[in-house]
Amino acid sequence: MIRIGTRDSVLALWQANKVKALLEAEDHACSIVKIKSQGDLILDKPLYEIGITGVFTKTLDAALLRNDIDIAVHSMKDVPTLLPKGLVEFAVLERENPFDVLVKGPGGSNAIATGSLRRKAQWLHRYPNHEIVGIRGNINTRMKKVASSDYVGAIFAKSGLMRTNILPENAEVLEWMVPAPAQGALVIVGKSDDIELNQKVNRLNHHESQLAVSIERAFLKTLEGGCTAPIGALAIVTGNNVRFTGIINSLDGHTELKIEKTSEDARMELGEIYAQELLSSGGKELMKDIKSQADEK
C-alpha cells in the first residue's frame, strides 16, 4: 500500500486523487493521508508576510521523513528550490495550463485581489492606478469573497480553477503575466533511499514538463528568490527547443526587468545562465533593493 500524503484542501485532494488514480492504473494499491499545513492554518496574512519557505510543504516533508507517508503530492510552485535532506523528486506530471486568470468581480472600485507579490507587482506595472488588496483562503473561499466584493476581480492560477471545475466562462487569461516558476505542474516527492518506490512512481514522469520546470526553478534559485520576491519564469520545451521568459519586478511594480530567450539545447542549466544574464543587467541591484525592503518590514 502506497500512502499518499496531501494537504486537505479541495485542490490538494484533487491533486492527490489524480496521482492515486494514475498509480492504481499501474496496479499499485494506494491510500490518501490528509495533513494540514501551516499555510492552511494561517489565513489572516499574505504568504509573503508569513516568512516561511515551503509554508505548504514542510508538514508533508516532515511526515515523509517520519515514515508516516510514502510519497507527498505538491503543487510544484509551492516547493522550495532546495528539498530537505533525504527527500527527492520522484516524478513531475504532465503540466497543465501555467497561466494566471482574472476572475471578474462586481466592480465598483479599482481594487484587484491577490495574495501574491509576483501578481501584485506585475499588475501594478501594467495598471499603476489600481489598488491591490490581499486575499487568502482556499479557492472556493476566495471565489466567494470576490463575488461578494466590489473588486474589479481577483487573480488565480488557471490550472487550479480547471482542476476543481470552477473556472468561470468569463475568466480572462492573463497571457501577458509571467507565471510563478513551475506553476501548473504537480510533483511527487519521496525519500531518497526508497529506490524501489521511486522507480515505480517515476513511470508517471513527463520528461518535457520536468525539464521545463527544472529550468524555471534553476532561474529562481540563482536569483535567490522565493515567495518574498516578485519573480516569474516560464519555459516552453518542445523536444530540444526551449522558449524562455523570466521577469523580476520591484515590489511596487514600477521597475521591471525581463529576459526572453530561445535555445535549441534544452537543459536545466539554462535557467541559471539566463538568471545570471538578468542579474548582470540590473537584476542584482533590484534583488538587493527587494531584500532590503523586505527586511525593513
VMD Tcl script that draws the C-alpha trace (Angstrom):
set ca {
  {0.00 0.00 0.00}
  {1.44 3.37 -1.08}
  {0.43 6.07 1.42}
  {-0.05 9.39 -0.41}
  {0.31 12.45 1.79}
  {-1.59 15.61 0.90}
  {-2.99 18.81 2.32}
  {-6.72 18.63 2.92}
  {-7.87 21.49 0.68}
  {-10.20 20.75 -2.23}
  {-7.44 21.41 -4.75}
  {-4.79 19.41 -2.89}
  {-7.14 16.43 -2.56}
  {-7.91 16.60 -6.30}
  {-4.17 16.50 -6.98}
  {-3.59 13.56 -4.63}
  {-6.51 11.62 -6.08}
  {-5.16 12.19 -9.59}
  {-1.85 10.62 -8.55}
  {-3.74 7.81 -6.77}
  {-5.69 7.02 -9.95}
  {-2.52 7.01 -12.07}
  {-0.71 4.70 -9.66}
  {-3.72 2.39 -9.36}
  {-3.78 2.18 -13.15}
  {-0.24 0.77 -12.78}
  {-1.66 -1.86 -10.35}
  {-0.38 -0.21 -7.15}
  {-2.70 -0.12 -4.13}
  {-2.86 3.38 -2.61}
  {-4.42 5.32 0.25}
  {-4.76 9.06 0.92}
  {-3.39 10.57 4.15}
  {-4.61 14.13 4.88}
  {-2.24 16.51 6.68}
  {-2.89 20.19 7.46}
  {-0.06 22.60 6.62}
  {0.91 25.83 8.35}
  {-0.08 27.72 5.21}
  {-3.61 26.36 5.56}
  {-3.81 27.33 9.23}
  {-2.56 30.95 8.95}
  {-5.15 32.70 6.79}
  {-5.01 36.26 8.11}
  {-1.71 37.17 6.41}
  {-0.42 37.15 2.83}
  {2.01 34.28 2.18}
  {4.95 36.67 1.80}
  {4.31 38.03 5.32}
  {4.35 34.59 6.94}
  {8.05 34.43 6.06}
  {8.39 30.66 5.84}
  {9.88 28.99 2.78}
  {7.83 25.92 1.91}
  {4.88 27.01 4.06}
  {2.59 24.50 2.29}
  {5.12 21.66 2.08}
  {7.09 21.46 5.35}
  {4.47 19.47 7.24}
  {4.30 16.86 4.49}
  {8.10 16.75 4.26}
  {8.27 16.01 7.99}
  {5.65 13.28 7.63}
  {7.75 11.68 4.87}
  {10.90 11.74 6.97}
  {8.98 10.20 9.92}
  {7.70 7.44 7.59}
  {4.09 8.45 8.26}
  {3.56 8.58 4.48}
  {5.41 7.13 1.47}
  {5.04 9.96 -1.05}
  {3.78 13.55 -0.99}
  {1.97 15.37 -3.79}
  {2.65 19.08 -4.14}
  {1.70 21.91 -6.42}
  {5.27 22.41 -7.59}
  {5.26 26.20 -7.38}
  {4.92 25.79 -3.57}
  {8.03 23.61 -3.29}
  {11.33 25.29 -2.22}
  {14.10 25.02 -4.81}
  {16.16 23.03 -2.30}
  {14.41 19.97 -0.89}
  {15.13 18.84 2.68}
  {17.96 16.34 3.10}
  {16.68 12.82 2.49}
  {13.94 13.81 0.03}
  {13.98 13.82 -3.79}
  {11.61 14.38 -6.69}
  {10.14 11.08 -7.88}
  {8.12 12.47 -10.80}
  {6.64 15.59 -12.38}
  {3.27 15.03 -14.02}
  {2.40 16.49 -17.41}
  {1.97 20.19 -16.83}
  {-1.40 21.87 -17.19}
  {-2.00 25.46 -18.29}
  {0.63 27.59 -16.48}
  {-1.03 31.00 -16.85}
  {-2.94 33.18 -14.42}
  {-6.52 34.30 -14.96}
  {-8.54 37.28 -13.78}
  {-11.86 36.23 -12.28}
  {-14.04 39.30 -12.55}
  {-15.91 40.72 -9.59}
  {-18.95 43.01 -9.44}
  {-16.72 46.09 -9.79}
  {-17.37 49.48 -8.24}
  {-13.81 50.02 -7.06}
  {-10.40 49.86 -8.72}
  {-9.25 47.00 -6.45}
  {-7.62 43.78 -7.63}
  {-7.35 40.93 -5.13}
  {-4.26 38.74 -4.81}
  {-2.01 37.43 -2.05}
  {0.94 37.05 -4.43}
  {3.81 39.55 -4.60}
  {4.54 38.48 -8.18}
  {0.98 39.04 -9.37}
  {0.74 42.32 -7.44}
  {3.97 43.71 -8.91}
  {3.24 42.68 -12.49}
  {-0.32 44.04 -12.29}
  {0.82 47.38 -10.87}
  {3.47 47.66 -13.58}
  {0.70 47.43 -16.16}
  {-2.05 49.21 -14.19}
  {-0.31 51.60 -11.75}
  {-3.54 53.32 -10.71}
  {-5.18 50.18 -9.38}
  {-5.29 49.20 -5.72}
  {-4.14 45.72 -4.67}
  {-5.97 44.04 -1.78}
  {-4.83 40.84 -0.08}
  {-6.91 37.68 -0.29}
  {-6.26 34.27 1.32}
  {-8.07 31.01 1.84}
  {-8.79 28.02 -0.37}
  {-10.01 28.51 -3.93}
  {-13.73 28.28 -3.11}
  {-13.39 30.74 -0.24}
  {-11.56 33.25 -2.43}
  {-14.12 32.88 -5.23}
  {-16.94 33.66 -2.76}
  {-15.06 36.71 -1.44}
  {-14.71 38.08 -4.98}
  {-18.39 37.52 -5.77}
  {-19.49 39.46 -2.65}
  {-16.95 42.28 -3.06}
  {-16.68 45.49 -5.08}
  {-13.40 44.32 -6.64}
  {-12.59 44.56 -10.33}
  {-11.57 40.94 -9.85}
  {-9.07 38.51 -8.33}
  {-6.13 36.68 -9.89}
  {-5.93 32.88 -9.76}
  {-3.83 30.16 -11.36}
  {-5.91 28.84 -14.25}
  {-4.82 25.26 -13.55}
  {-6.28 25.33 -10.03}
  {-9.67 26.52 -11.24}
  {-9.64 23.96 -14.05}
  {-8.77 21.10 -11.70}
  {-11.60 21.95 -9.31}
  {-14.02 22.61 -12.18}
  {-14.87 26.16 -11.10}
  {-13.26 28.19 -13.91}
  {-15.84 30.87 -14.84}
  {-16.60 31.24 -18.53}
  {-15.78 34.95 -18.41}
  {-12.38 34.48 -16.70}
  {-9.71 36.42 -18.61}
  {-6.47 34.54 -19.29}
  {-3.53 36.84 -18.46}
  {-1.02 35.64 -21.03}
  {0.99 38.84 -20.55}
  {1.60 37.93 -16.89}
  {4.66 35.70 -16.42}
  {3.65 32.79 -14.15}
  {5.37 31.60 -10.99}
  {8.14 29.10 -11.69}
  {6.57 25.61 -12.04}
  {3.00 26.93 -11.93}
  {0.57 24.34 -13.30}
  {2.88 21.39 -12.50}
  {2.42 18.66 -9.89}
  {5.41 16.96 -8.30}
  {5.60 13.72 -6.35}
  {8.27 13.71 -3.63}
  {9.62 10.74 -1.69}
  {12.56 9.54 0.36}
  {15.90 9.40 -1.44}
  {16.65 5.92 -0.09}
  {13.31 4.47 -1.27}
  {14.72 3.44 -4.65}
  {12.13 0.76 -5.43}
  {9.19 3.13 -4.89}
  {11.00 5.87 -6.83}
  {11.23 3.55 -9.83}
  {7.51 2.75 -9.64}
  {6.42 6.37 -9.33}
  {8.88 7.65 -11.93}
  {6.84 5.88 -14.60}
  {4.44 8.84 -14.22}
  {7.15 11.40 -15.03}
  {6.56 13.65 -18.06}
  {10.01 14.49 -19.38}
  {9.28 17.80 -21.15}
  {7.30 19.14 -18.18}
  {10.02 18.06 -15.77}
  {12.69 19.75 -17.86}
  {10.67 22.96 -18.26}
  {10.05 23.39 -14.56}
  {13.66 22.48 -13.72}
  {14.81 25.36 -15.95}
  {12.37 27.74 -14.26}
  {13.38 26.63 -10.77}
  {17.09 26.96 -11.61}
  {16.31 30.54 -12.69}
  {14.53 31.18 -9.38}
  {17.25 29.55 -7.27}
  {20.03 31.55 -8.96}
  {18.17 34.80 -8.32}
  {17.85 33.69 -4.68}
  {14.16 34.48 -4.76}
  {11.23 32.83 -3.10}
  {7.78 33.91 -2.01}
  {9.30 37.23 -0.87}
  {10.41 38.34 -4.35}
  {8.25 39.11 -7.42}
  {9.87 36.61 -9.80}
  {8.19 34.93 -12.76}
  {9.54 32.34 -15.17}
  {8.11 30.24 -17.99}
  {9.95 27.69 -20.12}
  {8.17 26.04 -23.04}
  {10.03 22.86 -24.01}
  {9.38 21.12 -27.32}
  {11.86 18.35 -27.99}
  {15.27 20.03 -27.68}
  {13.88 23.54 -28.18}
  {13.18 25.98 -25.35}
  {11.35 29.30 -25.30}
  {12.04 31.06 -22.01}
  {10.68 34.19 -20.37}
  {11.91 35.42 -17.00}
  {10.98 38.53 -15.06}
  {11.77 40.45 -11.86}
  {9.68 43.40 -10.67}
  {10.24 45.88 -7.89}
  {7.77 45.44 -5.03}
  {5.74 48.45 -6.17}
  {5.73 47.25 -9.78}
  {7.43 50.40 -11.05}
  {10.62 48.69 -12.25}
  {10.54 45.59 -14.44}
  {13.44 43.56 -15.81}
  {12.59 40.90 -18.39}
  {14.53 38.35 -20.39}
  {13.25 36.38 -23.38}
  {15.38 33.64 -24.90}
  {15.23 30.69 -27.25}
  {17.59 27.71 -27.32}
  {17.99 24.50 -29.29}
  {19.80 22.87 -26.35}
  {17.17 22.16 -23.70}
  {18.83 21.57 -20.32}
  {18.29 22.63 -16.72}
  {21.40 24.84 -16.66}
  {19.73 27.34 -18.98}
  {17.78 28.67 -16.00}
  {20.99 29.57 -14.20}
  {22.53 31.06 -17.37}
  {19.51 33.28 -18.01}
  {19.32 34.35 -14.36}
  {22.99 35.36 -14.38}
  {22.36 37.41 -17.50}
  {19.45 39.19 -15.85}
  {21.46 39.77 -12.66}
  {24.24 41.42 -14.67}
  {21.69 43.65 -16.42}
  {20.42 45.39 -13.29}
  {18.88 42.40 -11.56}
  {21.49 42.26 -8.81}
  {20.69 45.79 -7.69}
  {16.94 45.20 -7.95}
  {17.11 41.98 -5.89}
  {19.20 43.77 -3.28}
  {16.59 46.54 -3.06}
  {13.74 43.99 -2.76}
  {15.52 42.19 0.07}
  {16.31 45.40 1.94}
  {12.65 46.46 1.75}
  {11.54 43.04 2.97}
  {13.99 43.21 5.89}
  {12.52 46.55 6.95}
  {9.05 45.06 7.39}
}
mol new
graphics top color blue
foreach p $ca { graphics top sphere $p radius 0.5 }
foreach p [lrange $ca 0 end-1] q [lrange $ca 1 end] { graphics top cylinder $p $q radius 0.2 }
display resetview
